[in-house]
């Protein structure tokens, strides 16, 4: 009986407490499915997003444009995606930055899989070859809401 306990303890130590399994390696090329032009809804108007092909430096560059329900331009975003997450800057229709010159909004990488990039507060999920869903968590003073963008490839 004692020998069985020792064997169990050794197995637990060997397999149960082994060093952290090798982390998944993020490869920007795995997200080439984002490349291209997308259009959809969001914020009560029309959302457009365009992504360039992955770069050798491990990044992808994107831009976003939002039109209000009446068709007037609301704002722009410049986006950079890499293994750390997504960084973006907002601009008015007159290209005046919302954030200060040095500042930007950050969405840290949480997890990723073949069809999904999960960032802290933001998710990009490929639903099909030509459909993309973006979920953005927005914090207001007294509540948190999720804005869902249903995008189609142009």
C-alpha positions in Angstrom: 0.0 0.0 0.0 2.8 2.4 0.9 4.6 1.7 -2.4 1.3 2.5 -4.3 1.2 5.9 -2.5 4.8 6.6 -3.4 4.2 5.7 -7.1 1.1 8.0 -7.1 3.0 10.8 -5.5 5.8 10.4 -8.1 3.3 10.5 -10.9 1.6 13.6 -9.5 5.0 15.3 -9.1 6.1 14.3 -12.6 2.9 15.1 -14.5 0.7 17.2 -12.3 3.3 19.7 -11.3 5.5 19.7 -14.3 6.7 23.1 -15.5 4.1 25.2 -17.4 3.2 23.6 -20.7 4.7 25.4 -23.7 2.6 28.5 -24.4 0.9 28.8 -27.8 3.0 31.0 -30.1 1.2 33.9 -31.7 1.9 34.1 -35.4 0.4 37.2 -37.1 0.2 35.2 -40.4 -2.5 33.0 -38.9 -4.8 36.0 -38.9 -4.6 36.7 -42.7 -8.3 36.0 -42.7 -8.7 39.6 -41.4 -7.1 41.0 -44.6 -9.4 43.0 -46.8 -12.4 45.3 -46.5 -15.3 44.7 -44.2 -18.6 46.5 -43.8 -21.3 46.1 -41.2 -23.4 47.7 -38.5 -22.4 49.2 -35.1 -23.1 52.2 -32.9 -26.4 52.8 -34.8 -24.7 53.4 -38.1 -22.4 51.8 -40.6 -18.9 50.5 -39.7 -16.1 49.9 -42.2 -12.8 48.2 -41.4 -9.9 47.4 -43.6 -6.8 45.3 -42.8 -3.5 45.1 -44.7 -1.6 41.8 -45.0 0.7 40.8 -42.1 4.1 42.5 -42.1 7.5 40.8 -41.6 7.7 42.7 -38.3 4.8 40.6 -36.8 2.1 43.3 -37.1 -1.0 44.0 -39.1 -2.3 47.5 -39.8 -6.0 48.4 -40.0 -8.2 51.4 -40.3 -11.8 51.9 -39.2 -14.5 54.4 -40.2 -17.9 55.0 -38.7 -20.8 56.8 -40.3 -23.8 57.7 -38.2 -27.3 56.5 -39.1 -27.9 59.7 -41.1 -24.8 58.9 -43.2 -22.6 61.6 -41.7 -19.0 60.7 -40.9 -18.5 60.2 -37.1 -14.9 59.1 -36.5 -11.8 57.2 -37.8 -9.4 54.8 -36.1 -5.9 53.7 -36.9 -5.2 50.1 -35.6 -2.1 48.0 -35.1 -2.4 44.3 -34.1 0.5 42.2 -32.9 1.3 39.4 -30.3 0.7 41.9 -27.4 -2.7 42.9 -28.6 -4.3 45.8 -30.4 -3.4 49.5 -30.2 -5.5 52.2 -31.7 -5.9 56.0 -32.0 -9.2 57.7 -32.7 -9.6 60.8 -35.0 -12.5 63.2 -35.7 -13.7 63.6 -39.3 -11.2 66.5 -39.5 -8.4 64.2 -38.4 -8.0 65.7 -35.0 -6.8 63.0 -32.5 -9.0 62.1 -29.6 -6.1 60.9 -27.6 -3.1 63.1 -26.9 -0.1 62.8 -29.2 1.7 60.1 -27.2 -1.4 58.2 -26.0 -3.4 55.4 -27.6 -6.0 52.9 -26.5 -4.7 49.4 -25.7 -6.6 46.1 -25.8 -4.2 43.4 -24.3 -4.0 39.9 -25.8 -6.0 37.4 -23.7 -6.2 34.3 -26.0 -6.2 33.4 -29.6 -7.2 30.4 -31.8 -7.5 29.7 -35.5 -10.7 31.7 -35.8 -10.7 34.1 -32.9 -8.6 36.8 -31.3 -9.6 37.6 -27.8 -8.4 40.8 -26.3 -9.2 42.4 -23.0 -12.5 44.1 -23.9 -12.5 43.2 -27.6 -13.0 40.1 -29.6 -12.5 39.4 -33.4 -14.2 36.2 -34.5 -14.3 34.7 -38.0 -17.8 33.3 -38.5 -17.2 32.2 -42.1 -14.8 33.1 -44.9 -16.8 36.3 -45.5 -18.4 37.0 -42.1 -16.7 38.6 -39.1 -18.1 39.4 -35.7 -16.5 42.0 -33.5 -17.5 42.4 -29.9 -16.5 45.5 -28.0 -17.1 45.8 -24.2 -17.9 49.4 -23.3 -17.7 50.7 -19.7 -20.1 53.5 -18.8 -20.1 55.1 -15.4 -22.7 52.7 -14.0 -22.7 49.8 -16.4 -20.9 47.7 -19.0 -22.4 46.9 -22.4 -21.2 44.9 -25.4 -21.5 46.4 -28.8 -21.7 43.7 -31.5 -20.6 44.4 -35.0 -21.7 42.0 -37.7 -19.3 42.5 -40.6 -19.3 41.1 -44.2 -16.4 41.1 -46.5 -16.7 43.4 -49.5 
